[in-house]
């Protein structure tokens, strides 16, 4: 089992497009709290432009990366974050850029769905 599979299993990530390099886990201070920081990359070829809906072709080009810091559930008592480098694309049909989305978080959100569930679930018990 590769380290990407091990980390995905540990973090319960269902998105197969997120990859991790060998030395991707760091211990650092975030907001003056000792935390685990995991570095990952999200990259795949989209089927269409997220804005105009035009099918993927040579006029939709890679346009760098945007890094998002996503809050994860605690790991061994430490706060955990995922610095996810998301691939950006530029559509020459509508002249707009878009960033790839993942099922790990809701659009325009930086708190993972698992953290949301952990916070909300006890309210119903």
C-alpha angles and dihedrals in degrees: 000000000000123000090250090058092046093052092044090052093046093050094038092237114170096184108101092193093072113094133185131207123227099265098036101131119082134173111223145149114264115179088347092301123115104245143170114243119197120195118212141162129222113201134150138131110269120222094226145356110283091220110040098018094231112158117256113273139139090294092067105075137179111264108185129272138291119208120218123189106219122195112231133187115279118279116209090339094308125116108250131209134181116215097204118192104209120199114241125210133196120215112210091194094067097014093233134122129227137186124225116256130220135202089234092082137018115256113283091009131117100194115087120240089241091059090048090052092048091053098042101039097070089055090069097049 
